[in-house]
Amino acid sequence: MAYSTLLVEIESSGVAVVTINRPDKLNALNAEVIAELDDWFTQAASDDTVKGVILTGSGPKSFVAGADISRFKGLGPIEGKRFAAYGQQVFNKIENLGKPVIAAVNGFALGGGSELALACHMRVASTNALFGQPEVNLGIIPGYGGTQRLPRLVGKGIATELVLTGSMINAERAFAIGLVNHVFEPTDLMEGARKLLHSILDKAPIAISLSLEALRASDLPLSVGLSHEAALFGQACATEDFDEGVDAFLNKRKAAFKGR
């Protein structure tokens, strides 16, 4: 399907590069971008040609500079709640895809852009990247998951400071607090993201999916998370890939995983 605000390329390796393509608006999230992300990630969940995703923004300045502020004009409490809930629903699809998603942050990641990056499983950033949740400057709060995912990732104290001050932080600081996994020069960002994703796609696909599900449970009470982990471990033991992986290890050969 052709999109108006997304560029999608599925490489022979199974890596899908999804680029938000509104460079004249610094890739700001409008209703069309959200709807097209919703549609693409819904289809990607059952598309066997997609093994993993790199999500980035078009142009050298911005990943996603935030929401289209003109959309906020006239929002009341009911419309505001509906607005936030739909964005959360779409971002949840990204987090729950079952396939690894890496945000390649190539500039501004502010407001909804930061929240979009947080919904991805990992984040890599260029040296010119800037992250922030500036919503308090508009008299609102983060609505696409920022108050929930950010403290889970960097800790409540740092998240509280970022949300309440609306301050921006650079890539170096983002790396220091655990917001991003790696920092690259702008010209090396996409290659760095691909290398990271390929190092994952070399592993057993079902084990990757089950690992992502288990990691999501890390936000639950420990006893609940451990029980969930044990159940998923049992599921992995029922796969052909498990038999292949063990046999390959014992016979000192490279495993040939088939995703079943």
N, C-alpha and C positions, 0 to 999 in steps of 0.2 A: 504493500500500500504506500502511495506517495503522501508525504506530509508537507504542510506549509511551513512549519516552524522547526522541524527536526530533519537532520541529515542522518541516514542510517546506512552503514556499510558492514556487511557480514563477511569477514575474511575467511579464507579457506581453512584456517585453523579452528574456526568456531568462535572467534572473538568478534563480537558485535561492537562497533564504535558508533555511539549515538551522540550526535552533536546538536545542542540547542542553537538554532540558527536565527538569531535576531541581533546581529552585531551592532546595528544602528541604535538599538535600545539597550545595549550592553547585556543582551540575552535575558532581559527581565521576564518574569513569569506572568503571562496573561492567561485568560481563560482557555485560549487555543493551545498554548504550550501544555498546560496541565491536562487538557483533554487528550492531546496527542501522546503525552507520556503515559497516560492511563491506558490508551488503546495499545501502544506498542508493548508495554510491559505485560499486559494481559496476554497478548499473543506470544510473547517470548517465553512465557512459562511453559507452554506446550510445544514450542518449536525446537525440534531436536537438532537443527542446524546451529542454534545458539548455545554455546557452551559457557560463555561468560561475557560480561559487558564492561566496556569502558565508557563512562558518561562524561562529556566535556562540553565546553562552550565554544562558539565560533569567534574568531578574531583573537588578537593578542592581549586584549585588556580585561576580559571578563569571562568567568565561568557562568555565573548568574548574579547580576547585581542586586537582585531582590525581586519583589513583586512589582507589578505595574501599579503604581500608587493611585492612578486615576480610577482603578477598580474599587478603591476604598470609599470614594465619595458617596455619601448617602447611606452607607451601611448602618442598619440598626441592629439591635441585639439578636434578633432571630436570623436575619440575613448574615450577620457576622459569624454566628455559630455554624450556620450551613456552609459558609465560605471556608472556614477553617476545617470543618469536618471532611469536606470533599478533598481538600489538599492532603490532609492526614491519610485519608483512604488511599490516595494514589501513591503517596510516599511509603505507606505500609506494603503496597504491592512490590515496590523496589526492594525493601528490606526482606520480604518474605519470598522472593523470587525462587529460592532454592538453587540458584546459580550465582557464582561470585560476581559482584558488581563493584567496580573501582571508580571513584570520582577522580578525574584528572583536572585539578583546579588550576586554571591558567590565568588567574587574575582575581577580580572581585568575586567573593562569595559572601554576600551580605543578605541578612534577613532570610527570605525564602530560599535564597541560593545557598546559604550556610546550612539551612535545614535540609535541603535536597542532598547536599554532600553528606550530612549526618545520616541520612537514610541509606546511603551506600555502605557496603561492608568494610571498605577501606578507602582511604583518601591519600592521594599523592598530590603534591603542590609544586608549582614553579616558584622560583625565588621572588617573583613579583606578586604572589598571591596575597590577598588580604581577606581576613575572615571577620565577621561581626554580626551581632544581633541588635540592630539599631532601632527596633520597633518602639522603644519607650520615647524616642524623639518625636514620634507621631502620636503619642498618647495611647498606644495599644501595646500588646504583648506579642511575643512569638506565637504563631497559631498553627504552624505546620510541624510541630514536634520539637521545637527548639528547647522548650523548658523541660522536656522529658529525656530526649536523647543526649543533649549536651552534658548534663550532670552525670549521666551514666558513663560517659566516655572520659570526661576530664575531672570529675569530682564536683561535688556540690558547691564548694567554696569558690572555685575558679569560675564555674558556670554562673553562679549568682552575680559575681562581679561583672562578667561580660554582659549578662542580660540587663542588669540594673544600670550600668553606666552607658551601655550602647557603644562601648569602645571597639575599635578595630585592632586586630593583631596581625602581625606579619607572619610569613611562612616559618621563620626561625622560631618564633614564639609558639606557633601552632604545633610545631614538631616537639618542642620542649615539654608541652603540657599533654602530649599524646593525642592531639586532634588529628594530626596527619602522620602517616607511616614513613614517608620519604619526601625529601625536597630535592628538586632537580632544577638545573638551568632551563629556561623556557624552551630552548631548542631540543632539550633531551627529555622533556616531560612525557610525551606520548610513547617514546621508546621505553622509558622507565616503567610506565604503566603496563605496556605490553609484556615486558620481561617478567614483571611481578605476576601478571595474570597467567602467562604461559607456565610459570613455575607451579601454579596451582592446577591448571588443566592437565598437567602431566600425571596427576594422581587419579585415583578411582572416583568416577563421577558420583556414584551413590554415596560413597563415604564423604565426599565434599558436601553434598546436599544435607546429609544427616548431621555433619559437623556444624553446618550453619544453623540448623534447627536446634541443636544442643546448645550452641553459643547464645542463641536468643534466650534460652532458659536461664542464663547466668544472672538475669535480673530478678529471678524468683528467689524465695527463701532457699537456702542451701539444700535442705533435705528434699525439697520438691525438685530442685534442679538435678540433684544426684540421682533421684529415682527416674527422672526423664532421661538422663544420660544412659543409665543402665538399660532402659527399654530400647533406646536407639542403638546402643551397642549390640543388643540381641538381634535387632533388625539387620545390622551390617553383617552379622555372622551367618545370615541366611542367604547371602548373595554369592553369585559365582565369582565376583571380583575379590571377595574375601579369600576364597579357595585359591584363586590365581595369585593373589598377593603373597600369601603364606608360602605357596609352592615355589614362587619365584625367589623369595628370600632364602629359603632353605637350599635351593639349587643354584644360588648365586647368579641369577640371570635377571634381566629387566622384565618387569611385569607387563603384560599386554591386557590392560583393562578394557572391558567391553560395555560397562555401564549396566550390568544386569547381575 
